[in-house]
Structures are given as structure tokens and as C-alpha cells.
């Protein structure tokens, strides 16, 4: 009898302690708002059956209306795409298909009466499967190398150089220094800097990774300090006239092969 009473006393004490523990735990929990967002597990930021992520601009702010799409590593061009919300987030419902996918993104940006297509920089460019709960974030970058080691591609624009065929020599184009002075804000709305650029080597007729914007361009032949005359080499609507400076824009999506590029003609014929 004494053993039975002791067992009952011990059991009652254990139940009392367990009830107290539940009460303390309940007090620590915050009430759930029925109208608020669904609670998520901080250890699993992804969602089953979806690709999720966020896109930010060069200043780190949320970037709305950017496009994110997924491409199959074998059957290319067969994946869905979405646009980012006002807070820069996106959610792509994945197709239950074998193999791996790669997430890519781009932005269509209107600037100075042109439309530019700009690739977004992936935080993680590794492939993933459709059931992986993948998270892929992107950023719009004004400059930098696009992460594809097989291609010489950059997020910035390209400035091509075109020597006047009637110029007196000037074949050593690596000795020509171009000064690019921003005219108004850059394509992302930020304030640009004056750039002094040169070709990296002789016969290299393109200067790459220039922040996209509108620029006043001048040129100097470095060995002698002579100021050269310049023009927009792709301006076919007017007579060929070289001037001390020229204001230029990069071509946009209206050009199928030379988008995000401009071409400066130069001469020493005064």
C-alpha cells in the first residue's frame, strides 16, 4: 500500500511539472496573426516545388519588374519565367521534370528614349533540381564580368573604336585616350564619374565594361598630346563630320547584334 501511495505521489508530481513546462512554453510563443503571412521555417528558406529569390539594384534596393526564368540544362528554352514583385521577390513554379535547371534573369530598362536589356548577376549560378527548394538571388550590376568563363562578356557596355581611313597614321590605337564625361545620371539613376579609357593592346578595337549612360566623348593621342576629332561612327543619318567632342548613347534593343554598344570614330585630320 505504501508503495502504491508513493507511486501515485510521484506520478502526480511529474504531471504537475510537465503541465508547468507546457504553460511556460505557451507563454513564450507569440500569438499567430490569422491575417498575416504563413510562418516559415528559418532553416529551410526554399519552398518545395518552387524556385524563390530576390532581385536588387546596384544600390542594394529591391528591384521590381525584373524577369527571372529557368532553363533546363539539356532541353533549353523550355522553362517558365516570372517578374519580380514590388519588394524584388519572385516565385517560379517548377516543372516536375528530370534533370537540372539553371536560373537566369534580366531587366528591360527605359533610358533616354531607348530600351536596354541588361543581364542580372546571379548570387549562385549552380544548377538545381525541381524538388530541391532552390533559392537564387540576383543583382543588377553596372560593371563586372559575367560568370561564364568561356565568353568575354561584361555587365557594362562596349565602346568600339573606328579610325578614320584618311587619318595620318593613328594605327597604334592603344595610345589613344578617350575621356567619357557623363551627361546626366547613369542608367540606374546614380551619378557617374569621368572615365579615361584606352584599348588594352594594339588592334583591339573595343573597350569593354563601361557603365551604361550618356557620355560626352573626347580623345587625345597620348604620345604627342594632340587632341583628336571624334564622331558617332554609327550615325548614318548625317554627313560625316568630326568634331572636338560628341555626345553619345549606347544602342539599345533596337539593334539585334550591337545592343549595349556605341562606336566612336576618330581622326587627326583638322
Backbone torsions as a table, in degrees:
resi	resn	phi	psi	omega
1	UNK	NA	-44.3	179.6
2	UNK	-61.6	-37.7	179.2
3	UNK	-65.1	-39.0	179.7
4	UNK	-65.6	-41.4	178.8
5	UNK	-65.3	-39.6	178.8
6	UNK	-64.2	-39.5	179.3
7	UNK	-64.6	-42.8	179.4
8	UNK	-64.7	-38.5	179.0
9	UNK	-65.0	-42.4	179.5
10	UNK	-65.5	-41.1	179.7
11	UNK	-64.6	-42.2	179.1
12	UNK	-62.8	-40.6	178.4
13	UNK	-63.3	-42.1	179.9
14	UNK	-63.4	-42.5	179.2
15	UNK	-65.0	-37.7	178.5
16	UNK	-63.8	-43.3	178.3
17	UNK	-64.9	-40.7	179.9
18	UNK	-65.2	-40.5	177.6
19	UNK	-64.1	-39.6	177.8
20	UNK	-63.1	-39.2	179.1
21	UNK	-63.1	-44.2	177.7
22	UNK	-62.0	-39.0	-179.3
23	UNK	-65.4	-42.4	178.6
24	UNK	-64.9	-40.8	178.7
25	UNK	-63.3	-41.1	179.5
26	UNK	-64.6	-35.6	179.0
27	UNK	-67.9	-32.0	-178.8
28	UNK	-73.5	-26.3	-176.8
29	UNK	-76.1	140.1	176.6
30	UNK	-83.7	143.4	178.8
31	UNK	-64.2	143.3	-179.1
32	UNK	-88.6	127.3	177.4
33	UNK	-78.2	117.0	-178.1
34	UNK	-65.2	-21.9	-180.0
35	UNK	-95.4	-3.2	-177.8
36	UNK	-88.3	-179.6	179.9
37	UNK	-68.6	156.6	179.1
38	UNK	-68.2	137.0	178.2
39	UNK	-65.4	144.5	-179.0
40	UNK	-119.8	156.5	177.2
41	UNK	-83.6	114.9	-176.9
42	UNK	-62.1	-17.8	-179.9
43	UNK	-83.2	-15.0	-179.8
44	UNK	-129.2	80.8	-176.2
45	UNK	-67.4	-22.0	179.7
46	UNK	-80.1	173.9	178.8
47	UNK	-128.4	136.4	-179.4
48	UNK	-60.8	129.8	178.1
49	UNK	83.0	4.1	-177.0
50	UNK	-134.7	153.9	164.7
51	UNK	-105.1	126.9	-179.0
52	UNK	-126.9	163.5	179.0
53	UNK	170.6	-170.3	-178.2
54	UNK	-142.0	148.1	178.8
55	UNK	-120.6	133.2	179.1
56	UNK	-124.2	160.0	-179.5
57	UNK	-88.4	-178.5	-178.1
58	UNK	-59.8	-23.2	179.1
59	UNK	-91.7	1.5	179.3
60	UNK	87.6	9.3	179.3
61	UNK	-90.4	154.0	178.7
62	UNK	-56.6	139.1	-177.4
63	UNK	-114.3	104.2	178.1
64	UNK	-81.1	162.2	173.8
65	UNK	63.8	18.4	170.1
66	UNK	-82.8	154.4	-178.1
67	UNK	-105.3	129.6	174.3
68	UNK	-120.5	132.5	179.1
69	UNK	-138.4	160.8	178.4
70	UNK	-116.6	142.9	-178.2
71	UNK	-127.4	131.8	177.9
72	UNK	-72.2	142.5	-176.9
73	UNK	-69.5	-17.2	178.7
74	UNK	-112.3	-55.5	-179.5
75	UNK	-92.9	80.1	-174.3
76	UNK	-70.7	154.2	177.6
77	UNK	74.4	22.5	-173.9
78	UNK	-123.0	14.0	-175.9
79	UNK	-105.7	162.7	179.7
80	UNK	-77.3	165.5	176.3
81	UNK	-142.8	153.7	179.7
82	UNK	-141.5	168.0	173.7
83	UNK	-109.2	149.3	-178.9
84	UNK	-73.6	151.1	178.4
85	UNK	-80.2	-177.4	-177.9
86	UNK	-61.3	-28.5	179.3
87	UNK	-91.3	9.5	177.1
88	UNK	83.8	-2.3	-177.8
89	UNK	-86.9	159.8	177.3
90	UNK	-147.5	164.8	-178.9
91	UNK	-151.2	116.5	-178.9
92	UNK	-110.4	123.5	175.7
93	UNK	-77.8	122.5	-175.0
94	UNK	-83.7	148.8	173.9
95	UNK	-84.5	132.6	179.9
96	UNK	-75.7	83.8	-174.1
97	UNK	-135.0	140.9	-178.2
98	UNK	-66.3	154.0	178.2
99	UNK	104.3	-167.2	-176.3
100	UNK	-120.0	157.0	-178.5
101	UNK	-124.0	157.2	174.6
102	UNK	-127.1	133.7	178.9
103	UNK	-92.7	136.1	177.9
104	UNK	-135.7	162.4	-179.7
105	UNK	-151.1	156.4	176.4
106	UNK	-152.3	165.7	179.7
107	UNK	-130.1	133.7	170.2
108	UNK	-98.0	114.9	-173.3
109	UNK	-120.8	125.4	176.0
110	UNK	-87.6	132.0	-175.1
111	UNK	-156.8	122.6	179.7
112	UNK	50.1	50.6	174.7
113	UNK	65.5	19.0	173.9
114	UNK	-128.3	162.0	176.0
115	UNK	-116.0	129.6	-177.8
116	UNK	-116.9	138.7	174.2
117	UNK	-102.2	120.1	-173.3
118	UNK	-122.1	124.1	177.4
119	UNK	-71.7	144.2	178.8
120	UNK	-95.9	148.2	-178.2
121	UNK	-88.7	121.8	-179.8
122	UNK	-80.2	136.2	173.8
123	UNK	-68.4	-32.4	179.2
124	UNK	-141.9	112.7	-176.8
125	UNK	-101.5	15.5	-179.8
126	UNK	-75.6	148.5	178.6
127	UNK	-70.9	161.7	-178.7
128	UNK	-148.1	163.5	177.3
129	UNK	-96.9	165.2	-175.0
130	UNK	-69.5	-19.7	-179.3
131	UNK	-108.6	25.4	-172.4
132	UNK	-92.3	-8.9	-172.8
133	UNK	58.4	48.4	-173.2
134	UNK	-72.5	146.9	173.8
135	UNK	-125.3	123.9	-180.0
136	UNK	-133.3	115.2	178.6
137	UNK	-101.8	153.5	-177.7
138	UNK	-134.5	159.5	173.5
139	UNK	-139.8	141.5	172.0
140	UNK	-81.0	120.2	179.4
141	UNK	-117.3	138.0	179.0
142	UNK	-74.6	-31.4	-179.2
143	UNK	-142.3	169.4	177.8
144	UNK	124.0	157.1	-178.6
145	UNK	-79.3	132.5	175.6
146	UNK	-71.3	131.1	-173.1
147	UNK	-71.1	70.7	173.3
148	UNK	-145.8	98.9	-170.7
149	UNK	-65.7	-13.7	-179.0
150	UNK	-85.3	-8.1	-175.8
151	UNK	-126.8	145.3	177.8
152	UNK	-95.0	68.6	-175.1
153	UNK	-117.6	148.2	-176.5
154	UNK	-137.1	158.1	178.0
155	UNK	-75.1	-26.7	177.0
156	UNK	-76.9	171.0	179.5
157	UNK	-80.0	171.9	-179.6
158	UNK	-116.2	131.2	174.7
159	UNK	-109.1	109.9	176.9
160	UNK	-86.0	157.7	-179.2
161	UNK	-120.6	138.5	-178.7
162	UNK	-132.4	109.2	-179.5
163	UNK	-75.9	136.9	173.9
164	UNK	-62.6	124.6	-177.7
165	UNK	-63.4	-21.8	179.4
166	UNK	-97.6	9.5	-179.8
167	UNK	-71.1	155.5	177.3
168	UNK	-83.5	97.0	-178.2
169	UNK	65.0	-119.5	-175.5
170	UNK	62.1	28.5	179.6
171	UNK	-80.6	-16.7	176.8
172	UNK	-86.7	71.1	-172.6
173	UNK	-65.6	-14.2	176.9
174	UNK	-69.7	-12.7	179.0
175	UNK	-96.3	7.3	177.9
176	UNK	-99.0	122.3	178.9
177	UNK	-102.7	125.0	177.8
178	UNK	-102.0	136.3	174.1
179	UNK	-108.6	122.9	-179.3
180	UNK	-111.2	112.7	179.7
181	UNK	-106.0	119.7	-178.0
182	UNK	-60.0	138.7	173.7
183	UNK	-112.5	97.4	-174.3
184	UNK	84.6	-178.8	-179.2
185	UNK	-68.2	158.9	174.9
186	UNK	-72.1	178.4	-173.5
187	UNK	-62.7	-24.9	179.0
188	UNK	-92.3	3.4	-180.0
189	UNK	91.0	-4.9	-179.0
190	UNK	-83.2	166.7	178.5
191	UNK	-86.6	123.8	-178.5
192	UNK	-83.9	173.7	178.7
193	UNK	-116.6	154.8	173.9
194	UNK	-68.8	128.2	-177.3
195	UNK	-112.0	139.0	171.7
196	UNK	-118.1	115.5	-171.6
197	UNK	-129.8	151.9	177.0
198	UNK	-142.4	157.3	173.2
199	UNK	-65.3	145.5	-177.0
200	UNK	-74.1	-28.3	-179.8
201	UNK	-154.8	164.9	-177.9
202	UNK	-61.8	142.6	179.5
203	UNK	69.9	5.4	171.6
204	UNK	-86.3	107.5	-170.6
205	UNK	-98.8	23.6	179.0
206	UNK	-143.7	137.3	173.6
207	UNK	-111.0	119.2	-171.0
208	UNK	-105.5	163.0	174.2
209	UNK	68.0	45.9	175.4
210	UNK	-92.2	129.4	177.6
211	UNK	-55.5	131.5	-175.3
212	UNK	-67.2	130.5	179.6
213	UNK	-178.1	-174.6	173.2
214	UNK	-102.5	131.4	-174.0
215	UNK	-130.7	146.1	164.5
216	UNK	-92.2	125.2	-172.0
217	UNK	-112.5	131.6	170.8
218	UNK	-129.1	165.9	-177.2
219	UNK	-143.9	145.9	178.9
220	UNK	-134.6	137.8	173.8
221	UNK	-86.8	108.1	-168.4
222	UNK	-60.4	-41.2	-177.4
223	UNK	-58.9	-31.4	-177.6
224	UNK	-114.4	-14.4	-176.2
225	UNK	78.6	8.4	-178.1
226	UNK	-71.0	132.5	174.8
227	UNK	-79.2	129.6	179.7
228	UNK	-94.2	162.0	174.0
229	UNK	-95.8	147.3	-174.4
230	UNK	-134.3	164.6	176.1
231	UNK	-158.4	165.7	172.3
232	UNK	-79.5	107.2	-174.0
233	UNK	-68.9	-15.9	179.5
234	UNK	-103.1	14.4	175.4
235	UNK	-90.7	95.9	-177.3
236	UNK	-96.6	4.2	-177.7
237	UNK	-93.1	-2.7	-178.4
238	UNK	-135.8	170.1	178.6
239	UNK	-66.2	154.8	179.4
240	UNK	-77.4	101.9	-178.9
241	UNK	-129.7	125.3	176.9
242	UNK	-95.4	140.5	-177.7
243	UNK	-134.2	167.2	179.2
244	UNK	-61.6	-26.9	177.9
245	UNK	-150.3	160.3	177.8
246	UNK	-146.2	138.4	176.2
247	UNK	-96.6	128.4	-170.6
248	UNK	-134.8	150.5	171.0
249	UNK	-114.6	155.4	169.5
250	UNK	-74.6	147.5	172.9
251	UNK	-68.0	147.2	179.2
252	UNK	-105.8	-147.5	-177.2
253	UNK	-71.4	-6.8	176.6
254	UNK	-67.9	-16.6	176.7
255	UNK	-105.2	125.5	-176.5
256	UNK	-76.9	-27.0	-173.8
257	UNK	-118.0	-20.9	-176.1
258	UNK	-120.6	32.6	178.3
259	UNK	-66.6	150.1	-177.5
260	UNK	61.4	29.9	179.5
261	UNK	-133.3	157.3	169.3
262	UNK	-142.0	163.0	-176.4
263	UNK	-134.7	122.0	-178.9
264	UNK	-101.1	120.8	171.9
265	UNK	-86.8	145.8	-178.2
266	UNK	-142.8	152.9	-179.8
267	UNK	-157.2	161.0	171.3
268	UNK	-112.5	15.2	175.0
269	UNK	-84.0	109.9	-179.1
270	UNK	-99.5	NA	NA
